[in-house]
Amino acid sequence: MNSILLITIFTLTISVFNYLTYRRRRDTYIKAAKKWDGIVNELSNRK
């Protein structure tokens, strides 16, 4: 019984950690994309 509980807690912990890592990485990519779009717009306006 205890082993099932430990495996469940371990699995939940890993899945939550992976989700948080995914969110942080996705937010970083979105922020970089917005910054890049701003740079492209600025260079287009200078043309």
Distance bins in CASP14 RR format, pairs under 12 A and 6 or more apart:
PFRMAT RR
TARGET T0000
AUTHOR 0000-0000-0000
RMODE 2
METHOD distances of the structure
MODEL  1
1 7 0 0 0 0 0 1 0 0 0 0 0
1 8 0 0 0 0 0 1 0 0 0 0 0
2 8 0 0 0 0 0 1 0 0 0 0 0
2 9 0 0 0 0 0 1 0 0 0 0 0
3 9 0 0 0 0 0 1 0 0 0 0 0
3 10 0 0 0 0 0 1 0 0 0 0 0
4 10 0 0 0 0 0 1 0 0 0 0 0
4 11 0 0 0 0 0 1 0 0 0 0 0
5 11 0 0 0 0 0 1 0 0 0 0 0
5 12 0 0 0 0 0 1 0 0 0 0 0
6 12 0 0 0 0 0 1 0 0 0 0 0
6 13 0 0 0 0 0 1 0 0 0 0 0
7 13 0 0 0 0 0 1 0 0 0 0 0
7 14 0 0 0 0 0 1 0 0 0 0 0
8 14 0 0 0 0 0 1 0 0 0 0 0
8 15 0 0 0 0 0 1 0 0 0 0 0
9 15 0 0 0 0 0 1 0 0 0 0 0
9 16 0 0 0 0 0 1 0 0 0 0 0
10 16 0 0 0 0 0 1 0 0 0 0 0
10 17 0 0 0 0 0 1 0 0 0 0 0
11 17 0 0 0 0 0 1 0 0 0 0 0
11 18 0 0 0 0 0 1 0 0 0 0 0
12 18 0 0 0 0 0 1 0 0 0 0 0
12 19 0 0 0 0 0 1 0 0 0 0 0
13 19 0 0 0 0 0 1 0 0 0 0 0
13 20 0 0 0 0 0 1 0 0 0 0 0
14 20 0 0 0 0 0 1 0 0 0 0 0
14 21 0 0 0 0 0 1 0 0 0 0 0
15 21 0 0 0 0 0 1 0 0 0 0 0
15 22 0 0 0 0 0 1 0 0 0 0 0
16 22 0 0 0 0 0 1 0 0 0 0 0
16 23 0 0 0 0 0 1 0 0 0 0 0
17 23 0 0 0 0 0 1 0 0 0 0 0
17 24 0 0 0 0 0 1 0 0 0 0 0
18 24 0 0 0 0 0 1 0 0 0 0 0
18 25 0 0 0 0 0 1 0 0 0 0 0
19 25 0 0 0 0 0 1 0 0 0 0 0
19 26 0 0 0 0 0 1 0 0 0 0 0
20 26 0 0 0 0 0 1 0 0 0 0 0
20 27 0 0 0 0 0 1 0 0 0 0 0
21 27 0 0 0 0 0 1 0 0 0 0 0
21 28 0 0 0 0 0 1 0 0 0 0 0
22 28 0 0 0 0 0 1 0 0 0 0 0
22 29 0 0 0 0 0 1 0 0 0 0 0
23 29 0 0 0 0 0 1 0 0 0 0 0
23 30 0 0 0 0 0 1 0 0 0 0 0
24 30 0 0 0 0 0 1 0 0 0 0 0
24 31 0 0 0 0 0 1 0 0 0 0 0
25 31 0 0 0 0 0 1 0 0 0 0 0
25 32 0 0 0 0 0 1 0 0 0 0 0
26 32 0 0 0 0 0 1 0 0 0 0 0
26 33 0 0 0 0 0 1 0 0 0 0 0
27 33 0 0 0 0 0 1 0 0 0 0 0
27 34 0 0 0 0 0 1 0 0 0 0 0
28 34 0 0 0 0 0 1 0 0 0 0 0
28 35 0 0 0 0 0 1 0 0 0 0 0
29 35 0 0 0 0 0 1 0 0 0 0 0
29 36 0 0 0 0 0 1 0 0 0 0 0
30 36 0 0 0 0 0 1 0 0 0 0 0
30 37 0 0 0 0 0 1 0 0 0 0 0
31 37 0 0 0 0 0 1 0 0 0 0 0
31 38 0 0 0 0 0 1 0 0 0 0 0
32 38 0 0 0 0 0 1 0 0 0 0 0
32 39 0 0 0 0 0 1 0 0 0 0 0
33 39 0 0 0 0 0 1 0 0 0 0 0
33 40 0 0 0 0 0 1 0 0 0 0 0
34 40 0 0 0 0 0 1 0 0 0 0 0
34 41 0 0 0 0 0 1 0 0 0 0 0
35 41 0 0 0 0 0 1 0 0 0 0 0
35 42 0 0 0 0 0 1 0 0 0 0 0
36 42 0 0 0 0 0 1 0 0 0 0 0
36 43 0 0 0 0 0 1 0 0 0 0 0
37 43 0 0 0 0 0 1 0 0 0 0 0
37 44 0 0 0 0 0 1 0 0 0 0 0
38 44 0 0 0 0 1 0 0 0 0 0 0
38 45 0 0 0 0 1 0 0 0 0 0 0
39 45 0 0 0 0 0 1 0 0 0 0 0
39 46 0 0 0 0 0 1 0 0 0 0 0
40 46 0 0 0 0 0 1 0 0 0 0 0
40 47 0 0 0 0 0 1 0 0 0 0 0
41 47 0 0 0 0 0 1 0 0 0 0 0
END
